[in-house]
Amino acid sequence: MSIQAKHQFGELDGTRVTFVEKKISEERKNFLQALLEHNGFDVRIKEEPIKKEGDPLLYTVAVTDMTFNPVIWIYQRRLRTPDGHIVTPAFWEQKGEITKPQYWEEKS
């Protein structure tokens, strides 16, 4: 669930995409989909094939904007939450709802 520094792109169902995250839970998929759609991205979701019975469903989330890189968009403060706050790395990683603290104020 950490921010991927490498810009990963490829094809998803015949469309060129930038991969945001792969093999994530449904909860994480819903969070990213809502956040990215709010910021104007065309989000594509693909359900990963189940390897064995009993495994949870996993998803791949991608956007059609080939220039999107989560690291750049988060640290350039270009993503906004639905209530208008800036998306911080902690918010992106779902470590909390607080969007005001700066990275130098984070306590472990």
Helices and strands as residue ranges (DSSP letters): E 8-12, E 15-24, H 26-38, E 43-47, E 59-63, H 70-75, H 89-92, G 103-105
